[in-house]
Amino acid sequence: MTVVSADSRHLVVVGASLAGLRAVESARKAGFEGAITLIGAEKHLPYDRPPLSKAYLEPGVDGSSPDVPFFRTPETFADELDVTMLLGNPATGLSIEERTVQVGDSDIPFDLLIIATGAQARALSGTEHLDGVHGLRTIDDAIAVRAALDSGARTVVIGAGFIGSEVASNANKRGIPVTVVEALATPLVRAIGPSMGPAIASLHNRNGTELRCGVGVDRVEGNGRVERVVLADGTVLPAELVIVGIGTVPATGWLEGSGLTLDNGVLCDETLFTGIPGIYAAGDVANWRNPLFDRHQRLEHWTSAAEQGAAAARNALDPAAAKPYSTVPYFWSDWYDSRIQFVGITDADEVVLVEGDVDVPGKWVALYRKGETVVGALTVNGQADIMKYRVLISKKTDWSAALEFAEKRKLIAAAKV
């Protein structure tokens, strides 16, 4: 790619997230010499989010808190990336006509724009006045949740998704009474499909965490601080810490009326292009067309955020050579002593357990079939296998070939015992 030296273009990246950081790094790696401004709603430098509900909440041996997982130091931002940082200043609007991003009372001009504002945790209505009720999306959330867990706060998790379940796991490790409440009869339907949700959710009961499915929350009560959660069936759960894990919404409020197409995020084509010259989106906020599955997807996964941020910057700098971004979605979650990993999509005609037993602690593997092709794989404690299945999915491997591969993997594992 040919890059003009002394580039006069101004690249603005909105969202000091993983996707936003990778966009800045990718632009500099590509040789872009113009000005770069990184705008972030939080006051913190970009940091790694997955550890916030995993390692950051792990009980410490000496009682000290772990370090915040920042990606870079202030020095490397200045010396290596030469980027102007506007942190603690959320974008409040976008003018396509004027080519400016509104930040408070200021208008930041841009030639190229990467939108990477991510997603926001859904709040539970009626809890705004109560201390001790938290989502878990930011480092400030994680600090507050860790402090509550360290103090032994009785915990109720609303929503049996992955982040809430990771908090429940860490409460359990401390010996804290914890209950997970899920309104749906089957948990994790969106994440891993209806057939496998109960199998993963059983990890809670197996490890002594109470899981209540098929019942919603009527209200959360307390006098300034949370004291109890009242369920729709009248059950009262004492609580000193409530984790609200009922999903997220893409952070697009600041883009309302801008002229961009907003549909479960910022609608993009396969190159992450929004349809407005010079404007691309990346990460949790991007609803882009994934060529591999020929569908629009909005992924809230670490891997895709990193890759999309880099791809969006490359395509913005040289749109004539823009390349489609295609991926097999991948995510992981740590519950108790188990590592859960999923690759692909859950839109399947059949799900088959090809290794292990979901009712027995240890490793198991399930494959997802759509038509005559393998489209997904779910493993528990299958770290050595999951990326191999990701490759099969990326190649649109025939279902029978995928089953043969799984049988070989099972025989290899048996031979090592």
C-alpha positions as CSV (number, residue, x, y, z in Angstrom):
1,M,0.0,0.0,0.0
2,T,1.4,3.4,-1.0
3,V,1.2,6.0,1.8
4,V,1.9,9.6,1.1
5,S,4.5,11.0,3.5
6,A,3.6,14.0,5.6
7,D,-0.1,13.0,5.3
8,S,-2.3,15.9,6.1
9,R,-5.3,13.8,6.9
10,H,-6.7,13.7,10.4
11,L,-7.8,10.3,11.7
12,V,-10.2,10.4,14.6
13,V,-11.0,7.2,16.5
14,V,-14.0,7.3,18.9
15,G,-13.7,4.7,21.6
16,A,-10.6,4.1,23.6
17,S,-11.2,0.4,23.6
18,L,-9.4,-2.6,22.3
19,A,-10.8,-2.0,18.8
20,G,-10.0,1.7,19.0
21,L,-6.4,1.0,20.2
22,R,-5.8,-1.6,17.4
23,A,-7.1,1.0,14.9
24,V,-4.5,3.5,16.0
25,E,-1.7,0.9,16.1
26,S,-2.7,-0.4,12.6
27,A,-2.7,3.1,11.1
28,R,0.8,3.8,12.4
29,K,2.0,0.3,11.3
30,A,0.7,1.0,7.8
31,G,2.8,4.2,7.7
32,F,0.2,6.8,8.3
33,E,1.9,10.0,9.3
34,G,-1.1,12.3,9.8
35,A,-2.6,13.4,13.1
36,I,-4.5,10.8,15.2
37,T,-7.0,11.7,17.9
38,L,-8.3,9.0,20.2
39,I,-11.5,9.9,22.1
40,G,-12.7,7.9,25.1
41,A,-15.6,8.2,27.4
42,E,-13.7,6.7,30.4
43,K,-10.8,8.5,32.1
44,H,-8.6,5.5,31.9
45,L,-6.1,4.5,29.2
46,P,-7.3,1.5,27.1
47,Y,-7.4,-1.7,29.1
48,D,-8.2,-5.4,28.6
49,R,-11.8,-6.1,29.5
50,P,-12.0,-9.9,29.7
51,P,-9.9,-10.1,32.9
52,L,-12.3,-7.8,34.7
53,S,-14.7,-10.7,35.3
54,K,-12.0,-13.4,35.4
55,A,-8.5,-12.9,36.8
56,Y,-9.2,-9.4,38.3
57,L,-11.9,-10.9,40.6
58,E,-10.0,-13.9,41.7
59,P,-9.5,-14.1,45.5
60,G,-6.0,-12.9,46.3
61,V,-3.6,-14.7,48.6
62,D,-2.3,-11.6,50.4
63,G,-5.5,-9.5,50.1
64,S,-4.0,-7.1,47.6
65,S,-5.8,-6.2,44.4
66,P,-4.4,-7.2,41.0
67,D,-3.0,-4.6,38.6
68,V,-5.4,-3.0,36.2
69,P,-4.8,-4.7,32.8
70,F,-3.8,-1.6,30.8
71,F,-2.5,-2.3,27.2
72,R,0.1,0.4,27.1
73,T,1.8,3.0,29.3
74,P,1.2,6.8,28.7
75,E,4.8,6.9,27.4
76,T,4.2,4.4,24.6
77,F,1.1,6.2,23.5
78,A,3.1,9.4,23.1
79,D,6.4,8.0,21.9
80,E,5.3,5.1,19.7
81,L,1.9,6.1,18.5
82,D,2.0,10.0,18.6
83,V,-1.7,10.2,19.4
84,T,-3.7,12.9,21.0
85,M,-5.8,11.5,23.8
86,L,-9.1,12.9,24.8
87,L,-10.1,10.7,27.8
88,G,-13.0,11.1,30.1
89,N,-14.7,13.0,27.2
90,P,-17.5,11.0,25.6
91,A,-18.5,11.9,22.0
92,T,-21.9,13.5,22.0
93,G,-22.7,13.9,18.3
94,L,-21.5,13.5,14.8
95,S,-21.9,15.9,11.9
96,I,-21.3,14.2,8.5
97,E,-21.8,17.4,6.6
98,E,-19.2,19.3,8.7
99,R,-17.0,16.2,9.2
100,T,-16.8,16.8,12.9
101,V,-17.3,14.8,16.1
102,Q,-18.9,16.7,19.0
103,V,-17.2,16.3,22.3
104,G,-18.9,18.4,24.9
105,D,-18.6,22.0,23.7
106,S,-15.9,21.2,21.1
107,D,-16.0,20.1,17.5
108,I,-13.2,17.7,16.5
109,P,-12.7,17.8,12.7
110,F,-11.8,14.6,10.9
111,D,-10.9,13.3,7.5
112,L,-11.2,9.7,8.5
113,L,-13.3,8.3,11.3
114,I,-13.3,4.9,13.1
115,I,-16.3,4.3,15.4
116,A,-15.4,2.0,18.1
117,T,-17.6,3.0,21.0
118,G,-18.5,-0.6,22.0
119,A,-21.5,-1.5,24.0
120,Q,-23.0,-0.6,27.3
121,A,-24.4,-2.9,30.0
122,R,-28.1,-2.9,30.3
123,A,-29.3,-1.4,33.5
124,L,-32.0,-2.9,35.7
125,S,-34.9,-0.4,36.0
126,G,-35.7,0.8,39.5
127,T,-32.2,0.3,41.0
128,E,-30.6,3.6,40.1
129,H,-30.9,4.8,43.8
130,L,-29.3,1.7,45.3
131,D,-25.7,1.2,46.1
132,G,-24.4,-2.3,45.7
133,V,-26.1,-2.9,42.3
134,H,-23.5,-3.2,39.5
135,G,-23.1,-4.1,35.9
136,L,-19.6,-5.3,35.0
137,R,-18.4,-3.5,31.9
138,T,-15.7,-1.1,33.1
139,I,-12.7,-1.1,35.4
140,D,-14.6,1.0,37.9
141,D,-17.3,-1.6,37.9
142,A,-14.7,-4.3,38.5
143,I,-13.0,-2.4,41.4
144,A,-16.4,-2.0,43.1
145,V,-17.4,-5.6,42.6
146,R,-14.1,-6.9,43.8
147,A,-14.3,-4.8,47.0
148,A,-17.7,-6.2,47.7
149,L,-16.6,-9.8,47.1
150,D,-13.6,-9.3,49.4
151,S,-15.9,-8.1,52.1
152,G,-18.0,-11.3,51.8
153,A,-21.1,-9.6,50.4
154,R,-24.0,-12.1,49.9
155,T,-24.4,-12.1,46.1
156,V,-27.3,-12.4,43.7
157,V,-26.5,-12.5,39.9
158,I,-29.4,-11.5,37.6
159,G,-28.9,-13.2,34.3
160,A,-27.1,-16.5,33.7
161,G,-24.8,-15.2,31.0
162,F,-21.1,-15.6,30.9
163,I,-20.0,-12.4,32.7
164,G,-22.5,-12.9,35.5
165,S,-21.6,-16.5,35.8
166,E,-17.9,-15.6,36.1
167,V,-18.7,-13.3,39.0
168,A,-20.8,-16.1,40.6
169,S,-17.8,-18.5,40.2
170,N,-15.5,-16.0,42.0
171,A,-18.0,-15.5,44.8
172,N,-18.2,-19.3,45.1
173,K,-14.4,-19.6,45.4
174,R,-14.6,-17.2,48.4
175,G,-17.3,-19.3,50.1
176,I,-19.9,-16.5,49.6
177,P,-23.5,-17.5,49.3
178,V,-24.5,-16.8,45.7
179,T,-27.7,-17.3,43.6
180,V,-28.0,-16.9,39.9
181,V,-31.4,-15.9,38.6
182,E,-32.4,-16.4,34.9
183,A,-35.7,-15.3,33.5
184,L,-35.6,-17.8,30.6
185,A,-36.3,-21.4,31.2
186,T,-33.1,-22.3,29.3
187,P,-30.0,-20.2,29.9
188,L,-27.4,-19.1,27.3
189,V,-29.7,-19.6,24.3
190,R,-28.2,-16.8,22.3
191,A,-24.6,-17.6,23.2
192,I,-24.5,-21.4,22.6
193,G,-28.0,-22.4,21.5
194,P,-30.9,-24.0,23.4
195,S,-29.6,-27.6,23.4
196,M,-26.3,-26.9,25.1
197,G,-27.4,-24.1,27.5
198,P,-28.5,-26.5,30.3
199,A,-25.3,-28.5,30.0
200,I,-23.1,-25.4,30.6
201,A,-25.5,-24.1,33.3
202,S,-25.2,-27.3,35.2
203,L,-21.7,-26.2,36.2
204,H,-23.3,-23.9,38.7
205,N,-25.2,-26.6,40.5
206,R,-22.3,-29.0,40.3
207,N,-20.1,-26.5,42.1
208,G,-22.7,-25.5,44.8
209,T,-24.1,-22.3,43.3
210,E,-27.9,-22.1,43.3
211,L,-29.3,-21.5,39.8
212,R,-33.0,-20.4,39.4
213,C,-34.3,-20.5,35.8
214,G,-37.7,-19.5,34.4
215,V,-38.3,-16.8,37.0
216,G,-37.8,-13.1,36.6
217,V,-37.0,-10.3,39.1
218,D,-40.0,-8.3,40.4
219,R,-38.0,-5.7,42.2
220,V,-34.7,-5.0,44.1
221,E,-35.2,-3.4,47.5
222,G,-33.1,-1.6,50.0
223,N,-32.7,1.7,52.0
224,G,-30.1,3.4,50.0
225,R,-28.1,0.2,49.7
226,V,-29.4,-3.1,48.2
227,E,-30.8,-5.5,50.8
228,R,-32.9,-8.0,48.9
229,V,-34.0,-9.2,45.5
230,V,-37.7,-10.1,45.2
231,L,-38.5,-12.6,42.4
232,A,-41.7,-12.8,40.4
233,D,-42.8,-15.9,42.3
234,G,-42.5,-14.1,45.6
235,T,-39.2,-15.6,46.6
236,V,-37.0,-13.1,48.6
237,L,-33.2,-13.4,48.2
238,P,-31.1,-11.5,50.7
239,A,-28.3,-9.6,48.9
240,E,-25.6,-7.1,49.7
241,L,-24.2,-7.3,46.1
242,V,-26.3,-7.6,43.0
243,I,-24.7,-8.2,39.6
244,V,-26.9,-7.2,36.7
245,G,-25.9,-9.3,33.7
246,I,-28.9,-8.9,31.4
247,G,-27.0,-8.1,28.2
248,T,-25.7,-5.0,26.5
249,V,-26.8,-2.4,23.9
250,P,-24.5,-1.0,21.3
251,A,-23.3,2.5,22.3
252,T,-24.8,4.4,19.4
253,G,-26.9,7.1,21.2
254,W,-24.4,9.8,20.2
255,L,-25.0,8.9,16.5
256,E,-28.8,9.4,16.5
257,G,-29.7,11.7,13.7
258,S,-26.2,11.7,12.2
259,G,-27.3,10.0,8.9
260,L,-25.5,6.7,9.6
261,T,-27.7,3.6,9.4
262,L,-28.2,2.3,12.9
263,D,-29.6,-1.2,13.3
264,N,-28.3,-3.2,16.3
265,G,-25.2,-1.1,16.1
266,V,-23.6,0.7,13.2
267,L,-24.6,-1.1,10.0
268,C,-21.5,-1.8,7.8
269,D,-20.6,-3.8,4.7
270,E,-18.0,-6.6,4.7
271,T,-15.2,-4.1,4.7
272,L,-16.6,-2.3,7.9
273,F,-17.5,0.6,5.7
274,T,-20.6,2.6,6.9
275,G,-21.6,3.9,3.5
276,I,-20.3,7.4,4.3
277,P,-16.9,8.2,2.8
278,G,-14.1,7.9,5.3
279,I,-16.2,6.5,8.1
280,Y,-15.8,2.9,9.3
281,A,-16.8,1.0,12.5
282,A,-15.2,-1.8,14.5
283,G,-15.7,-3.9,17.6
284,D,-18.9,-4.4,19.6
285,V,-20.6,-1.4,18.0
286,A,-20.2,-2.7,14.4
287,N,-23.0,-4.7,12.8
288,W,-21.1,-5.9,9.7
289,R,-21.7,-8.5,7.0
290,N,-19.5,-11.5,7.7
291,P,-18.8,-13.1,4.2
292,L,-18.0,-16.5,5.7
293,F,-21.6,-17.0,6.9
294,D,-23.2,-14.5,4.5
295,R,-25.0,-12.6,7.3
296,H,-24.8,-9.5,9.4
297,Q,-23.3,-10.0,12.8
298,R,-22.5,-7.9,15.8
299,L,-19.9,-9.7,17.9
300,E,-18.9,-8.8,21.5
301,H,-15.7,-10.9,21.4
302,W,-12.1,-9.9,22.2
303,T,-10.7,-11.5,19.0
304,S,-13.0,-9.9,16.6
305,A,-12.7,-6.5,18.2
306,A,-9.0,-6.6,17.9
307,E,-9.1,-7.8,14.3
308,Q,-11.8,-5.4,13.2
309,G,-10.1,-2.3,14.7
310,A,-7.0,-3.1,12.6
311,A,-8.9,-3.9,9.5
312,A,-11.1,-0.8,9.7
313,A,-8.0,1.4,9.9
314,R,-6.3,-0.2,7.0
315,N,-9.5,0.0,4.9
316,A,-10.1,3.7,5.9
317,L,-6.6,4.7,4.9
318,D,-6.8,3.0,1.5
319,P,-10.4,2.4,0.5
320,A,-9.5,1.5,-3.1
321,A,-7.7,-1.6,-1.7
322,A,-10.2,-2.3,1.1
323,K,-10.4,-6.0,2.0
324,P,-13.5,-7.8,3.4
325,Y,-13.2,-8.8,7.1
326,S,-14.3,-12.4,7.5
327,T,-14.0,-14.5,10.7
328,V,-15.1,-17.5,12.6
329,P,-16.5,-16.0,15.9
330,Y,-14.6,-17.2,19.0
331,F,-15.1,-16.6,22.7
332,W,-14.2,-18.2,26.0
333,S,-15.3,-18.1,29.6
334,D,-13.9,-19.4,32.9
335,W,-16.3,-20.9,35.4
336,Y,-15.0,-22.6,38.6
337,D,-12.2,-25.0,37.3
338,S,-13.6,-25.2,33.7
339,R,-12.7,-23.3,30.5
340,I,-15.7,-22.9,28.1
341,Q,-14.9,-22.1,24.5
342,F,-17.1,-21.7,21.5
343,V,-16.3,-21.1,17.8
344,G,-18.7,-20.5,14.9
345,I,-22.4,-19.8,15.0
346,T,-25.3,-21.4,16.9
347,D,-27.8,-21.4,14.0
348,A,-27.7,-25.2,13.6
349,D,-30.0,-28.0,12.4
350,E,-28.3,-30.4,14.8
351,V,-25.9,-30.4,17.8
352,V,-24.0,-33.6,18.4
353,L,-21.9,-34.5,21.5
354,V,-18.7,-36.0,19.9
355,E,-16.6,-36.5,23.0
356,G,-17.1,-36.8,26.7
357,D,-20.2,-36.7,28.9
358,V,-21.9,-33.4,29.9
359,D,-23.0,-35.0,33.2
360,V,-19.5,-35.9,34.2
361,P,-16.8,-33.4,35.2
362,G,-14.0,-33.1,32.7
363,K,-13.6,-32.5,29.0
364,W,-16.4,-32.7,26.4
365,V,-17.0,-31.5,22.8
366,A,-20.1,-30.7,20.8
367,L,-20.3,-29.9,17.1
368,Y,-23.0,-27.9,15.4
369,R,-24.3,-28.8,11.9
370,K,-26.1,-26.6,9.4
371,G,-27.1,-28.4,6.2
372,E,-24.1,-30.6,5.4
373,T,-21.5,-28.3,7.0
374,V,-20.0,-28.0,10.4
375,V,-20.7,-24.4,11.6
376,G,-19.9,-24.4,15.3
377,A,-18.0,-26.2,18.1
378,L,-18.4,-26.0,21.9
379,T,-15.9,-27.4,24.3
380,V,-15.4,-27.6,28.0
381,N,-11.8,-28.1,28.9
382,G,-11.0,-28.7,25.3
383,Q,-8.2,-26.1,24.9
384,A,-6.2,-28.4,22.7
385,D,-9.0,-28.9,20.2
386,I,-11.0,-25.7,19.9
387,M,-8.8,-23.9,17.3
388,K,-8.6,-27.0,15.2
389,Y,-12.4,-26.9,14.9
390,R,-12.2,-23.2,14.1
391,V,-10.1,-24.1,11.1
392,L,-12.6,-26.7,10.0
393,I,-15.4,-24.2,10.2
394,S,-13.4,-21.6,8.3
395,K,-13.0,-24.1,5.5
396,K,-16.7,-25.0,5.5
397,T,-15.8,-28.6,6.1
398,D,-18.3,-31.3,5.3
399,W,-20.2,-32.6,8.3
400,S,-19.1,-36.2,7.8
401,A,-15.4,-35.1,7.6
402,A,-15.8,-33.1,10.8
403,L,-17.2,-36.2,12.6
404,E,-14.3,-38.3,11.3
405,F,-11.9,-35.6,12.6
406,A,-13.6,-35.6,16.0
407,E,-13.3,-39.4,16.3
408,K,-9.6,-39.2,15.6
409,R,-9.2,-36.5,18.2
410,K,-11.0,-38.6,20.7
411,L,-8.8,-41.6,20.0
412,I,-5.7,-39.5,20.4
413,A,-6.9,-38.2,23.7
414,A,-7.7,-41.7,24.9
415,A,-4.2,-42.9,23.9
416,K,-2.7,-40.3,26.2
417,V,-4.6,-41.5,29.3
